[in-house]
C-alpha cells in the first residue's frame, strides 16, 4: 500500500508525457494476459466524453435541427491512455492511465550480496574425511598384502 501511495505521489508530481519512463502494472484476468513491466511512453491519447441528461438530449436533437445549440452537460470526463514500448521488448497500445505510473529512477534497487570468506568452515571437515578414507585404503592394502 505504501508503494501505491508513493506511485500516486509521483503521478501527481510530474505528468506522464511522451518519452517518460514508466511502470505498467500487470493486467492479468480472464481474457487478458498482459504482464506489464518497465517501458517508455511512445504516445499519449486523451479523449473527453460528455454525458447529457435524457431530457436535454431530446432537446438538443430538436434544437440542432432548428440550428440552435444547448449546453446541458451533466458530466464530462477525460480519459487518458498510453502507448508503451517495453524496455525488454514488446509494445502495448491504449493502456488506461490507472495501470501506468512513473518509474522512480532515483530509487536504489535492493541488492543482496553474499560475502565469501577466504577460508571455508567446511574445509577442515573435508580434510578429516579425506584422511580417514586414505587410512582405510591403506589398511585394506595391508590386509591384501598380508593374505597374499
Secondary structure, 3 states (H helix, E strand, C coil): CHHHHHHHHHHHHCCCCCCCEEEECCEEECCEEECCEEEEEEEEEEEEEEEECHHHHHHHHHHHHHCCCCCCEEEEEEEEEEEEEECCCCEEEEEEHHHEEECCCCCCCCCCCCCCCCCCCCHHHHHHHHHHHHHHHHHHHHHHHHHC
